[in-house]
Amino acid sequence: MERLDPHATHAGTEPVVDDGRGAVAGGAPGGAFDPWRYRDEAGVASADLTGYKVEATDGGIGKIDRASHDVDDSYLVVDTGPWIFGRKVMLPAGTVGHVDHDERKVFVDRDKDQIKAAPEYDEADHADPTYRDKLGGYYGENHSALPPDGPPRT
C-alpha cells in the first residue's frame, strides 16, 4: 500500500479548512490517517480515558492504563491483561474510531491480530522517534478510511 506524503499539496475538490487539520483541534483531515491525532468524529475531546475498556473490531482487548492528549503525539497504552500474557500495547490515537463515554469504552478500528502483531511496546522507549515512526507506519499500513461495514474500496 502506498504511504501518504504529509507534505503533498491538497488534490481534492473540497477546500482546505483550518490548515487541513479538520474542523476541531486535534482532528485529522477527512480521509487522511494521522496516527498521532484523534479523529474529529471519535468523540474524544479532552476526556480522561484512563480505565476505559478497549474494543477491537473483533472483541475486547483490555483497559486503558494511560492516555495522552498531546498535540500531534496522542496515544493510548492498553493493559491487555491475560489476552496477551499481561503485555501492554501502545495504540496511536488515530486508531480510535469512537468513544462511548456512557459505557466507558473506546472502539478502535483494528482487529486483535493486527494489535497483537504491532511493534512491541517498551515503557522505556515509547517516546523514541524510531519506535514511534515504526509504530505509526505499522498502523498506517493497516488503515482504511472507510468503516468496517462500509462499501468496498475501488
MOWO-V263320 format. One record per backbone hydrogen bond with DSSP energy under -1.0 kcal/mol. CO is the residue of the C=O (numbers start at 1). NH is the residue of the N-H. If there is no record, write none. Layout:
CO;NH  CO;NH
This chain:
5;8  17;20  18;21  24;27  29;32  34;37  35;94  36;74  39;42  42;99  44;47  49;52  52;64  53;106  54;61  55;108  56;59  59;56  62;54  63;79  64;51  66;77  70;73  74;93  75;68  76;91  77;65  77;66  78;89  79;63  80;83  81;86  82;85  84;87  87;80  89;78  91;76  92;95  93;96  95;109  98;107  100;104  100;105  104;53  105;100  106;55  107;97  107;98  110;57  111;115  112;116  113;117  122;126  125;128  128;132  129;133  130;134  131;135  132;136  133;137  134;138  135;139  136;140  137;141  140;143  147;150
